[in-house]
Amino acid sequence: MDRQVLLRKIMKAGDEVRRLEQDLIALQSVDIVGYPDNYSNLSQQAAIKAEFITRKVRELVYNTTNIAWSELLESAANELGIIVEYDSDGVVDITIPCLIPGRKKKPTEFITAPLFATLERFIIERQATQPFERFTHCVISITHVYDKLLFGRGRKRDHENIEIKGIIDVINAFLLTDDNGFLCNIYSASEFSDADFTRISIMEQDMFYKRISDMKKG
């Protein structure tokens, strides 16, 4: 890449970082209790801008160095803190330490790209010990977990307005036979905890019915 072009791209990224800094400064003056909608909108704008910067810098590194794209995505997955676990009941649990954006917001590439790398590594590690059998008639349970201290007007989203397609596509690529409606059902729920995160569990349908039954008994 031409040096002048590279410098312009770096300077543009620096400008975006300074704009993000201004947004964060503005957030400090917002009354989150009195004006929760203002805080929600400003904080979401800042988060989206940060994700845009991350994506642009990631692309810049890939295009100007010999670092492999898979290595970049694995580093992003580790930094984001995506966790994939496989329990004794044959359930795959994915924890993403943030809420999934709404459909009207920016694309979910900042989640789907690192998730792709994490699931790819998960499958490779599983295959080293025993073959991983894809789920056939399965349920994908998605739980949107809200930080109870930050929850308020403007933070609760309708499940149908949350952008999950890209995430389901990545899960389908590694874990499912097919994600069509005959083989895969999607269940959504919301909970409160000490931090925002998303928990996605993939299981065969009979296991889902058992879990729901156990929850009702409890």
C-alpha positions in Angstrom: 0.0 0.0 0.0 1.2 3.5 -0.9 2.6 5.3 2.1 0.5 8.4 1.6 -2.7 6.2 1.3 -1.7 4.4 4.5 -1.1 7.7 6.4 -4.5 9.0 5.3 -6.2 5.8 6.5 -4.3 6.0 9.9 -5.2 9.7 10.2 -8.9 8.9 9.5 -8.9 6.3 12.2 -7.4 8.8 14.6 -10.2 11.3 13.7 -12.8 8.6 14.5 -11.1 7.9 17.8 -11.2 11.6 18.8 -14.9 11.7 17.9 -15.5 8.7 20.1 -13.7 10.4 22.9 -16.0 13.4 22.5 -19.0 11.1 22.7 -17.7 9.6 25.9 -17.2 13.0 27.4 -20.7 14.0 26.5 -22.0 10.8 28.2 -20.5 12.0 31.5 -22.9 15.0 31.6 -26.1 13.0 30.8 -28.5 12.4 33.7 -29.1 8.6 33.3 -31.9 8.6 35.9 -33.7 11.7 34.7 -33.1 11.2 30.9 -32.5 7.4 30.4 -33.5 7.7 26.7 -30.8 10.3 26.0 -28.2 8.2 27.8 -29.3 5.1 25.9 -29.1 6.7 22.5 -25.7 8.4 23.2 -24.2 5.3 24.6 -25.4 3.2 21.7 -23.9 5.7 19.3 -20.6 5.5 21.1 -20.6 1.7 21.1 -21.4 1.5 17.4 -18.6 4.1 16.6 -16.1 2.0 18.7 -17.1 -1.1 16.7 -16.7 0.8 13.4 -13.2 1.9 14.5 -12.3 -1.7 15.5 -13.4 -3.1 12.1 -11.5 -0.5 10.1 -8.3 -0.9 12.1 -8.6 -4.7 11.8 -8.9 -4.4 8.1 -6.0 -2.0 8.0 -3.7 -4.4 9.8 -4.8 -7.3 7.6 -4.1 -5.3 4.4 -0.7 -3.9 5.4 0.9 -6.8 7.3 1.5 -10.5 7.0 -0.8 -11.3 9.9 -3.5 -13.9 8.9 -7.1 -12.9 9.1 -7.9 -16.0 11.2 -5.2 -14.8 13.7 -6.8 -11.4 13.9 -10.2 -12.8 14.5 -9.0 -15.2 17.2 -7.4 -12.3 19.0 -10.6 -10.3 18.7 -12.6 -13.3 20.0 -10.2 -13.6 23.0 -10.5 -9.8 23.7 -14.2 -9.8 23.3 -14.4 -12.8 25.7 -16.6 -15.1 23.7 -16.8 -18.5 25.4 -18.0 -21.8 23.9 -18.7 -24.8 26.2 -20.0 -28.3 25.6 -21.6 -30.0 28.6 -22.3 -33.6 29.5 -25.9 -33.3 28.2 -24.7 -32.6 24.7 -25.6 -28.9 24.9 -23.3 -26.2 23.4 -23.4 -23.0 25.4 -22.1 -19.8 23.8 -21.6 -16.7 26.0 -21.2 -13.3 24.3 -20.3 -10.5 26.8 -22.6 -7.9 25.2 -26.2 -7.5 24.0 -27.0 -8.3 20.4 -27.8 -5.0 18.5 -31.3 -4.3 17.2 -32.2 -4.6 13.5 -32.2 -0.9 12.9 -28.6 -0.5 14.1 -25.3 -1.4 12.5 -24.5 -5.0 11.3 -23.4 -7.5 13.9 -20.0 -8.2 12.2 -18.1 -7.1 15.3 -19.7 -10.2 16.9 -20.1 -12.6 14.0 -16.5 -12.4 12.8 -14.9 -13.3 16.2 -17.7 -15.9 16.8 -16.8 -17.6 13.5 -13.2 -17.9 14.7 -14.2 -19.1 18.1 -16.5 -21.8 16.8 -13.9 -22.9 14.2 -11.4 -23.4 16.9 -14.0 -25.2 19.1 -14.7 -27.7 16.3 -11.0 -28.3 15.5 -10.3 -29.0 19.2 -13.3 -31.3 19.5 -12.4 -33.2 16.3 -9.0 -33.9 17.7 -10.5 -36.1 20.4 -13.8 -37.3 18.9 -16.0 -36.4 15.9 -18.6 -33.7 16.6 -22.1 -34.6 15.4 -24.1 -31.7 14.2 -27.4 -31.0 15.8 -30.4 -32.2 13.7 -33.8 -31.4 15.2 -32.6 -28.8 17.6 -33.6 -25.6 19.6 -31.4 -22.5 19.8 -32.2 -20.8 23.1 -31.2 -17.1 23.2 -31.2 -15.3 26.5 -30.7 -11.6 26.5 -29.2 -10.8 30.0 -29.5 -7.2 31.1 -27.4 -5.4 33.7 -30.0 -4.8 36.4 -28.3 -1.5 37.5 -28.5 0.0 34.1 -31.9 -1.4 33.1 -34.5 1.3 32.4 -36.7 2.9 29.8 -35.2 2.5 26.4 -33.0 -0.6 27.2 -35.7 -3.3 26.9 -36.0 -4.5 23.3 -38.6 -6.7 21.7 -37.1 -10.1 20.8 -38.3 -9.8 17.2 -36.4 -6.6 16.7 -33.0 -8.0 17.7 -30.7 -8.9 14.8 -29.9 -12.6 15.2 -29.7 -13.8 11.6 -25.9 -13.3 11.2 -25.3 -15.1 14.4 -27.6 -18.0 13.5 -25.8 -18.2 10.1 -22.4 -18.7 11.9 -23.8 -21.2 14.3 -25.4 -23.1 11.4 -22.1 -23.2 9.5 -20.4 -25.2 12.3 -23.0 -26.8 14.6 -26.3 -27.5 12.7 -27.5 -29.9 10.0 -29.7 -27.0 8.8 -31.3 -24.0 10.3 -34.6 -24.3 8.4 -37.8 -24.1 10.4 -38.5 -27.9 10.2 -35.2 -28.8 11.9 -34.4 -25.8 14.1 -36.6 -23.8 16.5 -35.5 -20.5 18.1 -36.5 -19.6 21.7 -35.9 -16.2 23.2 -35.9 -15.0 26.8 -34.7 -12.1 28.9 -33.1 -12.0 32.3 -31.3 -9.7 34.7 -27.8 -10.1 36.1 -24.8 -8.0 37.2 -23.7 -7.3 33.6 -25.0 -7.3 30.0 -24.3 -10.4 28.0 -26.0 -12.9 25.7 -26.2 -16.6 26.4 -27.0 -18.9 23.4 -27.6 -22.6 24.0 -27.9 -25.2 21.2 -29.5 -28.5 22.0 -31.6 -31.3 20.6 -35.3 -30.7 21.0 -35.9 -33.4 23.7 -33.2 -31.8 25.9 -34.9 -28.4 25.5 -38.2 -29.9 26.6 -36.5 -31.5 29.6 -34.9 -28.2 30.6 -38.1 -26.3 30.4 -39.9 -29.0 32.4 -37.2 -28.8 35.1 -37.5 -25.0 35.2 -41.2 -25.2 35.7 -40.8 -27.8 38.5 -38.2 -25.5 40.1 
